[in-house]
Amino acid sequence: MRALFYLLTAFGVIGLAIWAYDQNQKTQVAIRDVRGLRAEIRALHEALDVQRAEWAYLNRPQRLRALAQMNFERLGLLPLQGGQFGQVDEIPYPLFGATVGASPEDTL
């Protein structure tokens, strides 16, 4: 009886050792994957920072002004004036309590 108990205990310890080794390997793979993803995220952040810097460089007011003056005739650009914008009271807001799809005459 004692020999059977020792045999079962030995198999239990071996089984637990195999399980622990398997879990350790899975953990190592997961850690490697996380490190790879963090490196990829870091690289993407750096690329995004470079693109933001390029965007800021290309949208400098001096550069845009020079491009607008260079292509003024070809594009037919006109300077902005205050009269080109509408007034707030010209916006047709829907009446309060009007149902969707109803015409404005239905609410009067």
C-alpha positions as CSV (number, residue, x, y, z in Angstrom):
1,M,0.0,0.0,0.0
2,R,2.8,2.3,0.9
3,A,4.5,1.6,-2.5
4,L,1.3,2.6,-4.4
5,F,1.2,5.8,-2.4
6,Y,4.8,6.6,-3.3
7,L,4.2,5.8,-6.9
8,L,1.1,8.0,-7.1
9,T,3.0,10.8,-5.3
10,A,5.9,10.5,-7.8
11,F,3.5,10.6,-10.8
12,G,1.7,13.6,-9.2
13,V,5.0,15.5,-8.8
14,I,6.1,14.6,-12.3
15,G,2.7,15.8,-13.6
16,L,2.9,19.0,-11.7
17,A,6.5,19.6,-13.0
18,I,5.4,19.1,-16.6
19,W,2.4,21.5,-16.0
20,A,4.7,24.1,-14.4
21,Y,7.2,23.8,-17.3
22,D,4.4,24.2,-19.8
23,Q,3.0,27.3,-18.0
24,N,6.5,28.8,-17.8
25,Q,7.0,28.4,-21.6
26,K,3.6,30.0,-22.3
27,T,4.5,32.9,-20.0
28,Q,7.8,33.4,-21.8
29,V,6.1,33.4,-25.2
30,A,3.5,35.9,-23.9
31,I,6.3,38.2,-22.5
32,R,8.1,38.0,-25.8
33,D,4.9,39.0,-27.7
34,V,4.3,41.9,-25.3
35,R,7.9,43.2,-25.8
36,G,7.4,43.0,-29.5
37,L,4.1,44.8,-29.4
38,R,5.6,47.5,-27.1
39,A,8.5,48.0,-29.6
40,E,6.0,48.3,-32.5
41,I,3.9,50.8,-30.6
42,R,7.1,52.8,-29.8
43,A,8.1,52.8,-33.5
44,L,4.6,53.9,-34.5
45,H,4.6,56.7,-32.0
46,E,8.0,57.9,-33.3
47,A,6.6,57.8,-36.9
48,L,3.5,59.7,-35.8
49,D,5.7,62.3,-34.2
50,V,7.7,62.7,-37.4
51,Q,4.5,63.0,-39.4
52,R,3.2,65.7,-37.0
53,A,6.4,67.6,-37.3
54,E,6.3,67.4,-41.2
55,W,2.6,68.5,-41.1
56,A,3.5,71.5,-38.9
57,Y,6.4,72.3,-41.2
58,L,4.3,72.2,-44.4
59,N,1.5,74.2,-42.8
60,R,3.6,77.2,-41.8
61,P,1.8,80.4,-42.6
62,Q,4.8,81.9,-44.5
63,R,5.0,78.8,-46.8
64,L,1.2,78.8,-47.4
65,R,1.2,82.5,-48.1
66,A,4.1,82.1,-50.6
67,L,2.3,79.2,-52.3
68,A,-1.0,81.1,-52.5
69,Q,0.8,84.1,-54.1
70,M,2.7,81.8,-56.5
71,N,-0.5,80.1,-57.7
72,F,-2.8,83.1,-57.4
73,E,-3.6,83.5,-61.1
74,R,-3.8,79.7,-61.8
75,L,-6.1,79.0,-58.9
76,G,-8.2,82.1,-59.1
77,L,-7.9,82.8,-55.4
78,L,-9.5,85.8,-53.8
79,P,-8.7,87.2,-50.4
80,L,-11.3,86.6,-47.7
81,Q,-13.6,89.4,-46.7
82,G,-16.1,89.7,-43.9
83,G,-19.0,90.0,-46.3
84,Q,-18.4,86.5,-47.6
85,F,-19.7,85.0,-44.4
86,G,-23.3,84.7,-43.4
87,Q,-25.0,85.8,-40.3
88,V,-26.3,83.6,-37.5
89,D,-29.9,84.7,-38.0
90,E,-29.7,83.5,-41.6
91,I,-29.4,79.9,-40.5
92,P,-32.8,78.1,-40.8
93,Y,-33.1,76.3,-37.5
94,P,-36.1,73.9,-37.1
95,L,-38.9,75.2,-34.9
96,F,-39.2,73.9,-31.4
97,G,-41.6,70.9,-31.2
98,A,-41.5,70.2,-34.9
99,T,-41.7,66.5,-35.8
100,V,-39.1,64.9,-38.1
101,G,-40.2,65.0,-41.7
102,A,-42.9,67.6,-41.2
103,S,-42.7,70.7,-43.3
104,P,-42.5,74.2,-41.6
105,E,-46.1,74.9,-42.7
106,D,-47.4,72.0,-40.6
107,T,-46.1,73.6,-37.4
108,L,-47.9,76.9,-37.9
